[in-house]
């Protein structure tokens, strides 16, 4: 009996200890304060405090800046305390959706911003548009909170006019390349390709240089980011006529459907066809059986010359001690009219726009902590704080870095290019990242179908003609379905 | 029991007759979800570029379950017999520990080892093919039956730790008098296994066949971790469990996913009852 009692006691203690360990906050949960629960995931890496602040091979990026900033904010806002969940759900939909549906999600929840296209109408998130129109009291140099983000924030507006998440950083994106291979193939004074045509010549030269070596490859990716760049470049000639309902430099779902409905953009037309052909062309130097070729590890081993990636990829590469060659990061080569006549404006390079979407959820509404959450987000996005929050994580680019902001070495080139290109965008010479990205705008089903079909085409199991036929058929079906589903007010079209 | 065991399946049954997109509520649509599963429809076609993807998933899961049960049980019984008949007791004990200790390796790690070391572009499997002057294969990412073959080969030699112990215990529980009688009657080892060991292992075999059916029909871990429904639009490796997960969590089609859950439930129940009726245990034989 004693043994049984001792066992039960142990189990109770274990369960209690586990429960106590799930959340971390700096004070003792005073009952007269309101609690803000925060799931601190991110697109590049999450913002949780690391177990140790000592840098080591096992802990290459020690971090506690979010906790520090929350402590500072609590001192300014004594009515609240912030609890940061020890483990972020990292936007896992299987975990997030039941919590959102039951109103038990963290008050501030990280998810990929794209989920809003599926979740619209569920009343799971607070529309932060009215708050963005106000001034951020921690960044009074900007007239409104919108201004702190620049024009890219307007592209996060969805078709009901709402803004359902706040963003924390800019996500670097580009191509990591092996400098040793470039020197070997092109000589000491090589230059990285700056146009698509140069990029293809570069692939051809590397491919020929390593002909017959099965382990070697020229260029691979882990996701189709360059395809997003190419699509927005090719369809840039349609942006002015399409981006009219909410003029912000990017086409949203309703605007795309309107453009198709009014015959402004035809998915069966030449421009879209040239996009499909370009995807096939870009991937023609892929190695045999590239589907099973581990791009990241082969880059680390020095077998792969160029690897497409984001800040997360570059951050991981920077921590890898087994890399015994020089590597750098180049921006995406521009698609010019010499290669594709529709590509009148190349996209802004260096970053894939704003990233790390934090949603204020229905839990905050139920608990009455929305104002506190908004205030905390204002604090975290104010430059003097945001530079520390993002800079210390060494994977992303802060919203408004200044000369004192520490940006990881491998990201500085991309940041400089972004600043230059964004200025060019303001002069009307470039278009924003993903400004016309049909396979994201038309929902998850079309995105899945698009990726599957282009994979079939790249692997050679179907022709470009067949891929184009399949994609355009799906395109039109989804336009019809979304039009019926969303009941748009076409009188405004 | 009511909350954790009965409410979820009853709620799933209700959801399967709705167009629920959030798992909580939805409009009643009768048998539309079931019609779409078996005869195709826009949701399935949009996502998988096929109207027959559910049929393919059923065929795949039946193949994988049957092959998995045969290979898993045959190899485990074979190993149990080897150790049971091993004359060197110390060696037998060492082997027993060596085979059991593999339970400690998490399933996900095991899967990633197979993906990275065996079925990658320059992995063991393609190295063997090259040695015989054969073209390398895409294995898990093949658009054809090679993908299914790769799944079947994963985990070779398919010797499960727990089931191996239970079969070994079953063999050790065979009465000495029966074994001695067999020896006196001049039974060879092979005949002894067939006529004495197998009947005495029937109870364990029945247990593992039921578990195999239940686990096999629901399993989609390899698809979730490695290749999804299959490379491109081939749907070569699709199984109902993966469709259920993908349509609910990624595709927001909870009603359709619940209908898949109901089909898996009916299949599992039917096959288990059939198995219970067809297989005779030791007790049945004794009776």
Interface residues (C-beta under 8 A of the other chain):
Chain A: X93 X94 X97 X98 X101 X118 X122 X214 X215 X287 X288 X289 X290 X291 X292 X293 X294 X444 X445 X446 X448 X449 X452 X453 X455 X456 X459 X461 X470 X474 X477 X478 X481
Chain B: X22 X23 X24 X42 X43 X46 X47 X49 X116 X119 X120 X121 X122 X123 X126 X136 X137 X138 X139 X140 X141 X143 X231 X232 X233 X234 X245 X249 X250 X251 X252
